[in-house]
Amino acid sequence: MKIYTKRGDGGETDLFGGPRVGKDDLRVEAYGAVDELNSVLGMAGAASGEDDLTELVQEIQGTLFDLGAYLASPDGERRKKSQIPEPRSEDVEQLEGWIDRFEEELSPLRRFILPGGTAAAAAFHFGRTVCRRAERRAVTLHHSQPLDPLALRFLNRLSDLLFVLARVENHRAGHADVEWVGRS
């Protein structure tokens, strides 16, 4: 199989089990943002020296591939035939469990914090912002082509987890989060 097909040279792509659409189609924007998020999480995992966080990132990346396939497949019957997983409440609950577990390591927040710290923490903060963009793209798609609400809930909760993981990276490295104090 060749890596290039030349079919997209005119600015169109194929949806899985659906029509050809422009590469700027809302659905392509949504699954493209999820793909970008997956890559950023790979970067965050590679920057982390924490085995538990690296494993967790890889598990999340698998779920993001499933979510991307779901978003790239507008036909529910075709998804079912092709065994493309639908969003699951268990995935959202798992994110919530990880958030609760990792927050136990951290002191409570008193103020907003600036994104940054260690390279790994900064990568997780970047992942959080890319996740928020993916969520916005999915919400835009949802307004015109309704999605399973669990897809939106998953992205919302994932951005929360990525914020917590950034703080965990800083905490474990002994690097204090920098609070935003605003201008006087």
N, C-alpha and C positions, 0 to 999 in steps of 0.2 A: 504494500500500500504506500503510495506516495504521500509525502507531507503536504504537497500543494495540489490543488485540483483546478485552480483558475476559475472556479465557478463564482467566487466572490469578488472577482475583479471589477464588476460593475456596481458594487455597493450593496449586493443582496446576499442573503444567506438562507439556508433551509432550516425551518423549525422541525423538530423531531415529530414526525407524524402530522405535519401541518404544511402550510403553504410556504412559498418563498416570500421573504419580507425584506425590507430595507434593513441595513445594519444599524440604523438609528431607530428601529421599531421599539416601542415600549417594552415588549417582552425581551428583546435582545439586550436592551439597556439593563433590565432587571437581572437577567442571568449573567450578563457581562460583569455587572458590579459584584455579584456573588463570586464569580471567578476571580476577579481582582482581589477580593477579600481573602479568598483561599490562598492566593499567592503571598499576600502580606502576612497571613498567619504562618506560612512556611518560613518567611523571613524572621518572624518573631520567634518561632520555635528553634530555628537555627542559631539565633542570637542568645537564646536561653541556655544557661548551664544547668538548669534544674530538670532532672530526668522526669519527675512527675508532671511538670508543665509541658515538656516536649511530647510526652505520651498523650496528654490531654489534647494538645494542639492537633496531633495526628488523628485522634478520634473525631474532633470537630471538623477537620478537613474532609473526612469521609462523609459526614452528614451534610457538609456544604456541597459536595459533589452530587449527593442525592437531591438536595434542594435545587441546585442548578439544573439538573435533569428534569425535575418537576416543572420548573419555570420555563424550560425550553420546549415543553410538550403541552400544547394547548388542548389536546384531545384526551379527555379522561379515559375513554375506552382504550385508546392506543397506549396510554400509560399503564393501564391495568394489564393489557396483553403483553407488554414489554417488561412487566414487573418493575416499573419505576416506582420507588417508594413514595407514598404520599407523606406530607408532614405529619408528625406524630406528637401527641401531648407528652409522651414519655421523653422526647428529646428536650422539650421545654423544661420539664420537671428535673431532668438531669442537669441542665444548666443552672437551675435554681439551687439544686443541691451543692453543686460546685461553688457557687457564689457564697452560700451559707458557710461551707467548710473553709474556704480560703479567707473569708472575712474574720474568722476566729483568730487568724494570725495578726490581724491589723488593728491599730487603734482607730477609734471612730473618727470620722471626718468632722472637722469644725468649720472648714471653709472650702471653697473651690481650690483645686490644685492645678498647677501648671503642668502640661504634658512634658515629660522628659525624665531625666534621671539617668539610669544606666542605658546602654544601647538596647538591651532586651526590653526594658520598661518603655522606652521611647517607641520601639517597634509595636508593642502591644497597644500603646496609646494611638499610634497611627492606624493599627487594625481597628480600633474602636471607631475612629472617624470614617474609615472606609466602610465599616459595617453600617454606620448610620446612613451613609449614602446608599448602600444597597437596600436598606430598609425604605428609604425615600423612593427609590426607583420601584420597589415592589408595591408600595402604597399607590404610586401613580398608576401602575399597571392594574392594580386591584380596583381602582375607580372605573376603569373601562372594561376590564375582563376579570370578574371576581375570582379571587384566589381563596384557597383554604385559609381562614384566619390564623391557623397555627403557623403558617409560613411567616406571617408578619410578627407574630408573638415570638417565634424563635429568633428572628433577627434582632428584635428589641431586647430580648433577654441576653443574647450573645454580646451585644455591645456593652451591657452592664458587666458581664463576666470579663470581658477584655479590659475594662477599666480596673476591675479588681485585680486581674493578673498583672497589670502594669504596676500597681501598688505592691503586690506581693514580690515582684522582681526587685523593686527598690528596697523593700523591707529586708528581704533575705540578703541583699548585698550591703546592708547597713547604710543605705543612701536615703536620706530623709526626703519625703515629698516636699516640694516647694509650694507653699500656700500662696494663693493670689490675694494680694492686699488691696489692689486697686490704686488709683491715683488720688492724691489728696488735693 
